[in-house]
Amino acid sequence: MEKIKEERKLLRYTYLLCIVLFINLFFIGKDGFDKGAIIMGAIICLMFAYSHFIIRRFFPDGDKYILLFSNVLAVIGMAMLYRLNSSVALKQLIFYAVGIAIFILVVVLFPNLAKFGKYKYVYMVCTLVLMSLGSILGKSLYGAKNWISIGGFTFQPSEFAKLALVAYLAAALQNYGENLKGKSEFMKIKSLIEPGIVVMISLGFMVKQTDLGSALLFFAISITMLYIATSNFKYVLVCIGLFVIGGFISYKLFGHVRLRFMIWGDPWKYGNNEGLQVVQSLISIASGGLFGTGLGLGYPKMVPVVTTDFIFSAISEEMGLLTGIAILILYFLLFYRCMRVPVYSKDKFTRLLAVGYSTMIAAQVLVIVGGVVGAIPLTGITLPLVSSGGSSMLITFFSLGILQKISEDGQSYE
């Protein structure tokens, strides 16, 4: 009972946050009061109220904080997008609604996920096909050749490949060690050759497409799942060594990779051309200070592609660095709740699946925020649930739906 009270309290705070943000947007409309902000805020409140009711009413056993924290992040993102570009925010609202529907359908319709562990080669084929599509059919956008346009809808196949890669690695690693007791170290390593090759091919495609963000993300997912499956840190060190060697070769072969590192080393030197994004991002964050300029009172549009890669900069400028830190804390709490799921999982496949999808979200946050603040070389990926991006929103909610489904196993969550 106490758990339900805490959930309802957080739900009320989410309503309050949504109301405050969109009322603010109502008063700062360009041509007087913006009624569209009120309508959009009301629709968002209704959607996450409905989604929480369905999950709580019909599936009472799982971890409801996964959905609650996700909704808080989505509210902040859509409010900022509405301030930047109302038409982009409207598209994001549509994808948010579809994402919530996918989340609910995954929980309601999917059978026991342990049954899906036997389709390893299906996942492998899906992974390799999706990884290769950018190289075969992709067009260059924002420096990466991994965008495909079908019927006016532009997306990155690598976004969907993340789902397939995690499922493949979970299926490939679920039986590690079961038939290898007393066997030599060589036999144990031999069982990892196939997944290792699949990961290397995937990374190769991402480097060829100059999609450095996805390459780093796939690597983080792979080594995390490898360590959870084998509990052998030596394998992780070997993988890191190979990744460093591969990174060095990529640096020598591809000018795009060298440029990213040069901008990272001294962004101000390239501030008028190639490094404009990073420089404007740093200026935007610094100008907001701790408490921000106020919603609608800053100049976030001076940062290129601000609705996608650099939305964290816009939020930090107008809502303050404290709000930026609060968003990172929310992501940490979401990651914490997601990583609780495999602890209660009843089989190794779903445990690895939960670890993979949890790591995918956390690594994506660290990679893009690190690039935006200049801590690591900039990589063009979205901030999950916050940045504009339909495929990212759908994939994130699908992943969270899988995590919610795994958590719905009758265990008691506190």
N, C-alpha and C positions, 0 to 999 in steps of 0.2 A: 504493500500500500504506500509506503514511504517513497518507493521508487517511482510510482505513478505520479505522486505529488511533485517530485523533482522534475519529471518530464513536463508536466503541465506548467510548472513555473518557467522553465526554459522556453516553452511554446509561447507563453504570454510575453516574455521578453522579446521573442522573435517578432511577434505581432507589433509590439511597441516600436522596435527598431524599424520595421517596414513602414509603419505609420509616420514616424518622425522624418524618415528620409524622404518619403514621397510627398508629404505636406510641405517640406522645405522646397522640393522641386516644383510644387504647385505655385509657390510664391515667387520663384525666380524665373518664371517663364519669360521668354523674349517679348511677347506681345501681351503683357498683363498676366493674369492668372492662367495657369496651364491645367485645364481640367483633365487632360490625358494622363497626367501624373497620378491624380487621385484614382482614376479608373484602373490604371495599371497596378497601383499599390493594392487596391481592393481585390483584383483578380489574383495577385500573388498570394495574399493572405488566405483567400478561399482555397487555393490549390494546395498550399502546404497544410492547411487545416484538414482538408479532405484526405490527403495522403497519410497524415499521421493517424487520423481516425480509422482508416481502413487497416493499416498495419497493426495498430493497437487493439482494435476490436476483434479482428479475425486471426491474428498471429501474435498472441500476447507474450510468447516466451523469449523472443529474440531481443537483441540490443537496439532499442529505439533511438539511442543517441546518435547512431550513424546517420539516420535521416534528419534528425534535428540539427546537427552541426552542418550538414550539407545544405539545408535550407537557409541557415544564417548566412553562409558564404554566398549562396546564390542571390539572396536579397541584396547584399552589399554590392555584388557585381552588377546586377540589373539596375540598381539605383545610379551607380556611377556611369553605366552605359547610357542611361536615359539623359543624364546631364550632358554627356558628350555628343550623343547622336540618337535622337528618339527613334528613328527608323531602325537602327541597329539594335536598340533595346527591345523593340517590338519583335524582331526576328528572334532575339535571344529568349524572349518570353515564350514564343511558340516552341522553341527547342526545349526550354525548361519544362513546359507542359508535357511534351512528348517524352522527355527524360523521366519525369515522375511516373508517367504511364508505364514506361519500360520497367522502371524499378518495381512497381506494384505487380506487373505481369510476371516478372521473373520470380518474385516471391510466391505468387498465387499459383502459377501454372507449372513451373519446373518441378519435376520429381526429385527424388533423392539424388543429389549431385554426385555421389560416389559411383553411380552407374555410368557416368560419363568418362571415367578414368580409362576405359578400354579403347578409346578412339584416338590413340596416340598418333597414328599415321595420318588420320584426317586432319588433326591440328597441325602436323608438320607440313603437309601439302598447302594448307591454307596460309600458314606463316610464310613459306617460301614464295608462293604466288603473290601474296599481298606485298611482300617486301620488294619483289622484282617489278611490280607494275609501274612504280615511279620511274625506273630506269627505261622501261619500254615505252610507256605512253605519257609520262609526266611532262609538264612544262615548268620552266623556271619561274619562281616567284619568291621575292625576298631573299634571293641568293641560293635557294635550294630547289633542285629539280625533282620534286616529289609531289606535285599537285596535279590532280586529274579532274577534268571537267566533263560531267555527263548531264545532259539535259539542263544546262545552266546552273547545276549544283557543283561547286568546286570543293574537293576534299583531299585529304592526304591518306593514301592507302596504309601508310605506316601507322596511323592512329588505330585502325582496325587490326593491324598486324600485332599490336601489343596484346590484344585479347587472346589471339591465337597462340602467340609465343608463350604466354604464361600458362595456358592450358596444356600446350605441348610439353613444356618443362615439368609441369606437375605430373603429367601422365608418364613421362620418361623417367623421372626420378623417384616415383612413389615406391618402387620395389627395390631401390638401391640397398644393398647390404643383406637382403633377406636370404639370398642363396649364396652369399659370399663369405659366410662365417668360416674362418680358418683358411681362407684362400689367400694367395699372395697379393701384394700391393698392385702388381701388374694387372691381375684379374679385376681388381676394383676399378683401376683407372680405365681398363678396357670397356667397362660398362658405361663410362662417361664419354666415350669417343663420339658416338652418334649425336647426343645433344650438344656436345662441344662444337662439332662441325656445323650444325644448324645455326648455332649462335654466331659463329664466325662468318658464315655466309650472310646472315642477316646484318651484321655489323658492316660487312663489306659493301652490301647494297646501300646502306645509309651513308657511308663515307663517299661512295661513288656519286650519290645524289646530293652530296655536301649538306646532308641533314645531320649536323653534329649533335644537336639536342637529342634527337631520337637515338643516335648511336650511344651517347652517354647514358640515356635512360634505359635502353635495352641491356647495357652492360651492368648497371646497378641492379636491375631485376634479376639478371642471370646469376650474378655472384651471390646475391642474398639467398635465392632459392637453392643454389648449390650448397651453401654452408648449412642451411636448415636441413637439407636432405642428407648430407654426409657427416656433418659435425666435424669436418676436417679443415682446419684453417690453412693448412699447407696448400690445398687446392685453390683457395681464395688468393693466396700470395702468388701462386703460379699464374692465375688468370690476370691479376693486376699487372704482373710483369709483362705478359703477352700483350695486354691492352696498351701499356706504355710503349712497347716496341711498335705496335700497330699505329699508335698515335704519332710517333716520330716519323714513321714511313709516310703517313698521310701528310704530315707537315712538309716533308720534302717533295711529295708528288703533286699536291694540290695547292694552288695559289690562294684559293678561298680560305683554306685552313690557316695558312700563314698570315693572311690579312686579319683574321679574327684574333689571332694571338698578338699581333702587332698593335691592334686597337686596344686590346686588353692591357698590354704593357704600358701604353701611353695614349689614352683616348684623346687627350687635349691636342696632341700633335695632328690628329686626323679629324679634329672637331668640326671642320667646315665641309667635310665630304663623307668619307667612309665611316668615321666615328661619330657622326652627328647624333645618331640615336642614343648612344651611351652618354655623350656629353649632355644632351638635353634632358635625359633621364636624371642624371646626377644633379643638374641645376634645378629641375622640378622638385625633387625630393628635398633638396637643401632649402629651397624657397618656402616650402610649407612649414618647416620647423616642427616642433613637437605637437602643436595643436592645429596646424593647417591654416590656410587662408580663408576657409569657409566654403561650403558647397556652392559652386557657381561663381566664385570670386577669384579663382586662380586662372592660369593659362596652360592647362595640360595639353591643349591641342597643338602646342608648339613641339611636342614630342611626336616623332613619326610613329605610325601604326600603334597609336595609344590605346585603341580599343582591344587590342589582342596582346601583343608581346609586352607592352609597357603600361598596362592598366594599373599595376602596383604603384608605379610612379605617380599616376594621376590621383589615386586614392591617397597616397602619402602627402601630395601637395595640398589638396583641398580639405582632407579630413585629418591630416597630421600624421607624423611618424608614429605617434602612439597608436593610432588606428591601424597603421601598417603592422606594427608589432602585435596588436590584438588579432589581426588576421592570421599571422603566423602561429599564434597560440591556438587559434581555432583549428588550424590545420594539424597542429600537434595533437590536440584533443581528438580530432577525427582519426588520425593515424593510431593513436592509443586505443581508441574503441575498436578500430578495425583489426589491430594486432591482438586484441583479446579474443577475437573470433577463433583463430586456429588453436588456441589453448583448449577450447571446449570441443573442437572438432573430433569426430569419432573415427576418421580414417585418414590415411596419409595423403591421399589425392586431394581431398577438400582442404586439408591443412596447408598443403603447399599452394593450392589455388588461392587461398585466403592471404597467405604471405605474399604471393606474387602481386596480387591486385592492390594490397595495402602498400607495398613497396613502390608500385607503379605511380600511385598518387603522390606519395611523400617525395619520391625522387624528382618527379615533375615539378613540384613546388620549389624544392631546393635548387634545381637547375635554373629555372627561369628567374627566380628572385635573386639568386647569386649573380646571374648575368646582368640583371637590371641595375643592381647596386655596384657592379664592377668587381665583385669578388672572384668571379671566374669568367672566361671568355663567353661573350654573348651567344646564346643559341635560340633560334626562333621557335619556341614552343609556347603553348598557352598556359595560363594559370588556371588550374582546374576549377570549374564551377563559377569562376569570377570573370575571366576574359571572354570576349565575344568569340564564338566558335561553335557551330552546330554539332559537328562530328565529335568534338571534344566533350561537349555537354552530354551527348547521348552515350558515349563510351564510358564516361565517368559514372553516370547513373546506372548503366548496365553492370559495371564492376561493383558498385555499391550494392546493387540488387543481389548479386551473387553472394557478397559478404553477408547481407541481411538473411539470405536464404540459408546459408551455412549456420548462422547464429540461431536460426529457428529450429533448434534441435531439442527443445524442452529443458535446456540448461537454465539455471538461475543467474541473471546478470545483476550486478549491483552498481 
